[in-house]
Amino acid sequence: MHRFHFRKSSFSSGSGECVEVATNVAGVVAVRDSKRPDTGFVTTAGAWADFLAHLGKRPVT
């Protein structure tokens, strides 16, 4: 089993309401909520890249 090293954005405040991401395991990305570190999900690096690309195409509301 791999040990994920989670990090959060430098834009995150100290309120503890952050999405944390781990990219230290080749080919996969782990994502979790900082309020619930015992939960989360793992996806492929390609699917994560597609998700981020989609976010970049959305208008800011």
VOGU-3710 file (C-alpha; in Angstrom, 3 decimals, decimal comma):
1> mhrfhfrkss> 0,000/0,000/0,000  1,250/3,454/-0,878  1,584/6,288/1,580  0,183/9,493/0,169  1,768/12,828/1,079  -1,098/15,310/1,007  -0,691/19,031/0,456  -3,084/21,930/0,193  -3,036/25,155/-1,728  -0,975/28,045/-0,439
11> fssgsgecve> -4,160/30,083/-0,935  -5,924/28,053/1,783  -6,804/29,810/4,992  -6,312/28,359/8,445  -10,005/27,527/8,800  -9,483/23,861/7,939  -11,889/23,793/5,005  -9,535/22,693/2,257  -9,160/20,104/-0,444  -5,877/18,255/-0,063
21> vatnvagvva> -4,161/16,514/-2,972  -1,398/13,909/-3,081  0,575/13,389/-6,289  3,594/11,515/-4,928  2,515/8,080/-6,231  3,147/7,592/-9,949  0,051/7,539/-12,149  -2,520/8,355/-9,478  -3,848/11,343/-7,563  -5,441/11,084/-4,124
31> vrdskrpdtg> -7,924/13,741/-3,008  -9,453/14,337/0,418  -11,225/16,956/2,518  -9,026/18,391/5,284  -11,990/18,169/7,684  -12,289/14,415/7,005  -8,752/13,112/6,406  -9,915/9,514/6,925  -11,986/9,688/3,714  -11,228/10,580/0,119
41> fvttagawad> -10,721/9,014/-3,273  -8,010/8,019/-5,718  -8,159/8,676/-9,455  -5,792/8,394/-12,375  -3,420/11,251/-13,085  -5,004/11,605/-16,543  -8,525/11,921/-15,149  -7,305/14,538/-12,652  -5,635/16,522/-15,441  -8,880/16,413/-17,459
51> flahlgkrpv> -10,827/17,643/-14,417  -8,452/20,566/-13,873  -8,565/21,465/-17,579  -12,364/21,509/-17,434  -12,302/23,822/-14,410  -10,073/26,225/-16,312  -12,672/26,502/-19,089  -15,564/27,461/-16,816  -16,542/31,102/-16,404  -16,035/32,574/-12,955
61> t> -19,368/33,214/-11,227
//
